[in-house]
Amino acid sequence: MNRLVVGNLVHRPLRSLISAVAVAIEVIMILSISAIMLGMLNGQRTRTSGIGMDMITHPGAVTNLIGMSGAAASIQVADVLRTLPHVTVAAPVNIQLTSGKSLENIYGIDFSSYDALRPFVFLSGGPFTGPNDVIIDDFQAARGFKVGDTITILNHPFRICGIVENGKGGRKFIPIETMNAIGGTPGKASVFYLKLDDLKNRETVRKEILSTPGMSQYDVQTLEELLSSLTPDKLPGFNIGLRIVIGTAVIIGFLVIFQSMYTAVMERTREIGILKSLGASRFYIVAVVLRETGLLAIVGIVLGVAAVYLMRLIFHYRFPTLDFSVTPAWVASAVAIAFTGAIFGALYPALKAATKDPIDALSYE
């Protein structure tokens, strides 16, 4: 049977190649979109963990989506927070989402308080020396930037004053006063990061913030609560978008396999009649068609997975700031989805071939 299957596929190389490529495209679509979307989310979680804060607070109307909210609170709120018991650091931050050459968050920070959360690790250069200075991380610097270069952020030129290790919130940091001047929000901040004297006092601090006049409607979260909100299930439309792409990929793979195997069955009507006249059972005929499909699916899956890992290498080299996360779990899911879709796509043609009358099949021209 295996020799028959391979012979059938080799006899029609173009159709076999197109079918395998369709499965590969299905795998690439599933893995690439999940790698980009989940990579961005996981990268944000990792960088948020590296800020060094224990809690975060912001006006209640502000969304938890980093960079998607305006600067709604006064920077002076940080002075109030510093007076609360158990709060050792209160860092005001204005985070703005920009969609220039890439989608990224720009952090407007008060350097002294933000650095007090967890000190920056400078690889070169140092802190701000002027209002038009910017600190970038090493991933951003991998694009060819160095200290002293000029970089455009929010349509404004900045001088790179320092390069730091990645993993401290954003990839670009400018003075919060400059951020506010550019955005027309003087004296404002979007969030406040807090450092406590002891993690055991988190609930006490939460109650103190909410009982402070003017802050009863503030949202107060621990680091763990914030990270738990940065998951696919908690982000509006995330899973919907992922399912749409996966569904589209499955439909493409299903239709191509269905058309390929249906056409192959129609072309091999006489061959099927000969097999049946020689005693081949319905199960045997179905097995032949499904084995052909399984082999095509395996070849396509291998090509698709290999292409995605090649994409990861290329993206890591060309776009070092892009979080492209290919996980074993998603590879396994893509393999299962593509293989199952291919088998289902070939099921009807296989059953149609098995039910052909051998006499009619032998007389088919």
C-alpha positions as CSV (number, residue, x, y, z in Angstrom):
1,M,0.0,0.0,0.0
2,N,2.8,2.4,0.9
3,R,4.4,1.9,-2.5
4,L,1.0,2.6,-4.2
5,V,0.6,5.8,-2.1
6,V,4.0,7.1,-2.9
7,G,3.6,6.2,-6.6
8,N,0.3,8.1,-6.8
9,L,1.8,11.2,-5.3
10,V,4.9,11.1,-7.5
11,H,2.8,10.6,-10.6
12,R,1.2,14.0,-10.0
13,P,4.0,16.1,-8.6
14,L,2.5,19.5,-9.1
15,R,-0.8,18.7,-7.4
16,S,1.1,17.0,-4.5
17,L,3.3,20.0,-4.1
18,I,0.4,22.5,-4.1
19,S,-1.4,20.4,-1.5
20,A,1.7,20.2,0.7
21,V,2.3,24.0,0.4
22,A,-1.3,24.7,1.3
23,V,-0.8,22.7,4.6
24,A,2.5,24.5,5.1
25,I,0.8,27.9,4.7
26,E,-1.9,26.8,7.2
27,V,0.8,26.0,9.8
28,I,2.7,29.2,9.1
29,M,-0.5,31.3,9.5
30,I,-1.3,29.6,12.8
31,L,2.2,29.8,14.3
32,S,3.2,33.2,13.0
33,I,0.1,35.0,14.3
34,S,0.3,33.3,17.6
35,A,4.0,33.9,17.9
36,I,3.6,37.7,17.3
37,M,0.5,38.2,19.4
38,L,1.5,36.0,22.3
39,G,5.1,37.2,22.0
40,M,4.1,40.8,22.4
41,L,1.9,39.9,25.4
42,N,4.5,37.7,27.1
43,G,7.2,40.3,26.3
44,Q,5.1,43.0,28.0
45,R,4.6,40.7,31.0
46,T,8.4,40.1,31.3
47,R,9.3,43.7,31.0
48,T,6.6,44.7,33.5
49,S,8.0,42.2,36.0
50,G,11.4,43.8,35.6
51,I,10.3,47.3,36.6
52,G,10.8,46.5,40.2
53,M,7.5,47.8,41.6
54,D,5.3,45.9,44.1
55,M,2.0,47.7,43.3
56,I,0.5,50.0,40.7
57,T,-2.3,52.5,41.0
58,H,-4.1,54.8,38.6
59,P,-7.4,56.6,38.2
60,G,-10.2,54.1,38.0
61,A,-11.2,55.2,34.5
62,V,-7.9,54.2,33.1
63,T,-7.6,50.9,31.3
64,N,-5.1,48.2,32.2
65,L,-3.8,48.1,28.7
66,I,-0.4,49.7,29.0
67,G,-0.1,52.8,26.8
68,M,-3.8,52.8,25.8
69,S,-4.8,55.4,28.5
70,G,-4.2,59.1,28.6
71,A,-2.4,60.9,31.5
72,A,-5.4,61.4,33.8
73,A,-3.7,62.0,37.2
74,S,-1.6,64.8,38.6
75,I,2.1,64.0,39.2
76,Q,1.6,65.5,42.7
77,V,-0.3,62.3,43.6
78,A,3.1,60.7,43.8
79,D,4.0,63.1,46.7
80,V,0.8,62.0,48.5
81,L,1.6,58.3,48.0
82,R,5.1,58.8,49.4
83,T,3.6,59.9,52.7
84,L,1.6,56.8,53.2
85,P,3.0,54.2,55.6
86,H,4.9,51.3,54.1
87,V,5.4,53.1,50.7
88,T,9.1,53.6,50.1
89,V,9.0,54.7,46.4
90,A,6.2,56.3,44.3
91,A,7.2,56.7,40.7
92,P,4.9,58.7,38.4
93,V,5.0,57.5,34.8
94,N,3.3,58.7,31.6
95,I,3.1,55.8,29.1
96,Q,2.1,56.6,25.5
97,L,1.5,54.2,22.7
98,T,3.1,55.2,19.4
99,S,2.6,53.6,16.0
100,G,5.4,54.9,13.9
101,K,7.6,52.3,12.2
102,S,6.5,49.9,14.9
103,L,3.9,49.7,17.7
104,E,5.6,50.5,21.0
105,N,5.1,52.1,24.3
106,I,7.2,55.2,25.2
107,Y,7.8,55.7,28.9
108,G,7.9,59.2,30.3
109,I,9.6,58.9,33.7
110,D,10.9,60.8,36.6
111,F,14.3,59.2,36.5
112,S,15.2,59.3,40.2
113,S,12.0,57.7,41.4
114,Y,11.8,55.2,38.5
115,D,15.4,54.2,39.0
116,A,14.7,53.7,42.8
117,L,12.2,50.9,42.0
118,R,15.0,48.9,40.5
119,P,18.2,50.6,39.2
120,F,18.8,50.8,35.5
121,V,21.9,48.7,34.4
122,F,23.7,51.1,32.1
123,L,25.8,49.4,29.3
124,S,26.9,52.8,28.1
125,G,26.2,56.4,28.8
126,G,24.1,57.5,31.8
127,P,20.9,59.3,33.0
128,F,19.2,62.2,31.4
129,T,21.2,65.4,31.3
130,G,18.6,67.5,29.4
131,P,14.9,67.6,28.5
132,N,15.6,66.1,25.0
133,D,17.5,63.0,26.2
134,V,16.3,59.5,25.8
135,I,17.4,56.2,27.3
136,I,17.1,53.1,25.2
137,D,17.5,49.4,25.9
138,D,20.1,47.1,24.3
139,F,17.5,45.5,22.0
140,Q,16.7,49.0,20.6
141,A,20.4,49.8,20.4
142,A,20.9,46.6,18.4
143,R,19.3,48.4,15.5
144,G,22.6,50.4,15.1
145,F,22.1,53.1,17.7
146,K,24.8,54.3,20.1
147,V,25.1,57.0,22.8
148,G,25.1,60.5,21.2
149,D,23.0,59.5,18.2
150,T,19.7,61.3,17.4
151,I,16.5,59.4,17.3
152,T,13.0,60.6,16.5
153,I,10.3,59.8,19.0
154,L,6.7,61.1,18.9
155,N,7.8,63.3,16.0
156,H,10.5,64.9,18.2
157,P,14.3,64.6,18.0
158,F,16.0,63.1,21.0
159,R,19.7,62.5,21.9
160,I,20.5,59.0,23.1
161,C,22.1,59.6,26.5
162,G,22.3,56.0,27.7
163,I,21.8,52.4,26.8
164,V,20.5,50.0,29.4
165,E,19.8,46.3,29.8
166,N,16.3,45.3,28.5
167,G,13.5,44.3,30.7
168,K,12.6,47.4,32.7
169,G,9.1,48.2,31.3
170,G,9.7,49.9,28.0
171,R,12.4,50.1,25.5
172,K,12.6,53.9,25.3
173,F,12.5,56.3,28.3
174,I,12.2,60.1,28.1
175,P,11.7,62.7,30.9
176,I,8.1,62.8,32.0
177,E,8.1,66.6,31.7
178,T,9.1,66.3,28.0
179,M,6.4,63.7,27.4
180,N,3.8,66.0,29.0
181,A,5.0,68.9,26.9
182,I,4.7,66.9,23.7
183,G,1.3,65.5,24.6
184,G,-0.1,68.8,26.0
185,T,-0.6,67.3,29.4
186,P,1.5,69.4,31.8
187,G,1.9,67.9,35.3
188,K,0.1,64.7,34.5
189,A,0.9,61.0,34.8
190,S,-1.0,57.9,33.7
191,V,0.1,55.4,36.4
192,F,2.1,55.3,39.6
193,Y,4.4,52.5,40.5
194,L,4.9,51.8,44.2
195,K,7.7,50.1,46.1
196,L,6.8,48.8,49.6
197,D,8.9,48.2,52.7
198,D,7.4,44.7,52.9
199,L,5.2,42.7,50.6
200,K,3.1,41.7,53.6
201,N,1.8,45.2,53.7
202,R,0.2,45.2,50.3
203,E,-3.4,45.0,51.5
204,T,-2.7,47.7,54.1
205,V,-1.4,50.0,51.4
206,R,-4.4,49.3,49.2
207,K,-6.7,50.4,52.0
208,E,-4.7,53.5,52.7
209,I,-4.8,54.6,49.1
210,L,-8.5,54.0,48.7
211,S,-9.2,55.9,52.0
212,T,-7.1,58.9,50.9
213,P,-9.4,61.9,49.9
214,G,-9.8,62.1,46.2
215,M,-8.4,58.6,45.6
216,S,-11.4,56.4,46.5
217,Q,-12.0,55.6,42.8
218,Y,-8.4,54.7,42.0
219,D,-7.6,51.2,40.8
220,V,-4.9,49.6,43.0
221,Q,-3.3,46.4,42.0
222,T,-0.4,44.2,43.1
223,L,2.2,43.1,40.6
224,E,0.7,39.7,40.5
225,E,-2.8,41.1,39.8
226,L,-1.5,43.2,37.0
227,L,0.4,40.3,35.4
228,S,-2.7,38.2,35.6
229,S,-4.7,40.8,33.6
230,L,-2.1,40.6,30.8
231,T,-3.4,37.3,29.5
232,P,-5.3,36.5,26.3
233,D,-8.5,35.8,28.2
234,K,-8.4,39.3,29.8
235,L,-7.6,41.3,26.7
236,P,-10.7,42.3,24.6
237,G,-10.6,40.8,21.1
238,F,-7.3,38.9,21.6
239,N,-8.7,35.4,21.4
240,I,-11.3,36.4,18.8
241,G,-8.6,37.6,16.5
242,L,-6.5,34.5,17.1
243,R,-9.4,32.2,16.4
244,I,-10.4,34.1,13.2
245,V,-6.9,33.6,11.8
246,I,-6.7,30.0,12.8
247,G,-10.2,29.4,11.4
248,T,-9.2,31.0,8.1
249,A,-6.1,28.9,7.9
250,V,-8.0,25.7,8.6
251,I,-10.6,26.5,5.9
252,I,-7.8,27.2,3.3
253,G,-6.1,23.9,4.1
254,F,-9.3,21.9,4.2
255,L,-10.5,23.2,0.8
256,V,-7.2,22.7,-1.0
257,I,-6.9,19.1,0.3
258,F,-10.5,18.4,-0.5
259,Q,-10.2,19.7,-4.0
260,S,-6.9,17.9,-4.6
261,M,-8.1,14.5,-3.3
262,Y,-11.5,14.8,-4.9
263,T,-9.9,15.4,-8.3
264,A,-7.4,12.6,-7.7
265,V,-10.3,10.2,-7.0
266,M,-12.1,11.2,-10.1
267,E,-9.0,10.8,-12.2
268,R,-8.3,7.3,-10.7
269,T,-11.8,5.9,-11.1
270,R,-10.5,3.1,-13.4
271,E,-7.6,2.3,-11.1
272,I,-10.1,2.1,-8.2
273,G,-12.2,-0.4,-10.2
274,I,-9.1,-2.5,-10.9
275,L,-8.2,-2.6,-7.2
276,K,-11.8,-3.6,-6.3
277,S,-11.9,-6.3,-8.9
278,L,-8.7,-7.7,-7.4
279,G,-10.5,-7.9,-4.0
280,A,-9.6,-4.6,-2.4
281,S,-12.1,-3.8,0.4
282,R,-13.8,-0.4,1.0
283,F,-11.5,0.0,4.0
284,Y,-8.5,-0.6,1.8
285,I,-9.6,2.1,-0.7
286,V,-10.3,4.6,2.1
287,A,-6.9,3.8,3.7
288,V,-5.1,4.5,0.4
289,V,-6.6,7.9,0.0
290,L,-6.2,8.9,3.7
291,R,-2.5,7.7,3.6
292,E,-1.9,9.9,0.6
293,T,-3.4,12.8,2.5
294,G,-1.5,12.0,5.7
295,L,1.8,11.9,3.8
296,L,1.0,15.3,2.1
297,A,0.0,16.7,5.5
298,I,3.2,15.5,7.1
299,V,5.4,17.0,4.4
300,G,3.4,20.3,4.6
301,I,3.6,20.4,8.4
302,V,7.4,19.9,8.3
303,L,7.8,22.7,5.7
304,G,5.5,25.0,7.7
305,V,7.2,24.5,11.0
306,A,10.7,24.8,9.5
307,A,9.6,28.1,7.7
308,V,8.3,29.5,11.0
309,Y,11.6,28.8,12.8
310,L,13.5,30.4,9.9
311,M,11.2,33.4,10.2
312,R,12.1,33.6,13.9
313,L,15.8,33.7,13.1
314,I,15.3,36.4,10.4
315,F,13.1,38.5,12.7
316,H,15.5,38.2,15.6
317,Y,18.3,39.5,13.3
318,R,16.3,42.2,11.4
319,F,13.8,43.2,14.1
320,P,15.5,42.6,17.5
321,T,12.7,44.4,19.4
322,L,10.0,42.2,18.0
323,D,8.8,39.6,20.4
324,F,8.3,36.5,18.2
325,S,7.5,33.6,20.6
326,V,7.3,30.1,19.1
327,T,6.3,27.7,21.9
328,P,6.2,23.9,21.8
329,A,2.6,24.0,22.9
330,W,1.6,26.1,19.9
331,V,3.7,24.0,17.5
332,A,1.9,20.9,18.8
333,S,-1.5,22.6,18.4
334,A,-0.7,23.8,14.8
335,V,0.4,20.3,13.9
336,A,-2.7,18.7,15.3
337,I,-5.0,21.3,13.7
338,A,-3.3,21.0,10.2
339,F,-3.2,17.2,10.2
340,T,-6.8,16.9,11.4
341,G,-8.1,19.4,8.9
342,A,-6.3,17.6,6.1
343,I,-7.7,14.2,7.1
344,F,-11.2,15.6,7.3
345,G,-10.7,17.3,3.9
346,A,-9.9,13.9,2.3
347,L,-12.6,12.0,4.1
348,Y,-15.4,12.6,1.7
349,P,-13.3,11.9,-1.4
350,A,-12.1,8.7,0.3
351,L,-15.6,7.5,1.1
352,K,-16.7,8.3,-2.5
353,A,-13.9,6.3,-3.9
354,A,-14.8,3.3,-1.6
355,T,-18.4,3.3,-2.7
356,K,-17.7,3.2,-6.4
357,D,-19.2,0.1,-8.2
358,P,-16.2,-1.9,-9.6
359,I,-18.1,-2.6,-12.9
360,D,-18.9,1.0,-13.5
361,A,-15.3,2.0,-12.5
362,L,-13.8,-0.5,-14.9
363,S,-15.9,0.9,-17.8
364,Y,-15.0,4.5,-17.0
365,E,-13.0,6.2,-19.7
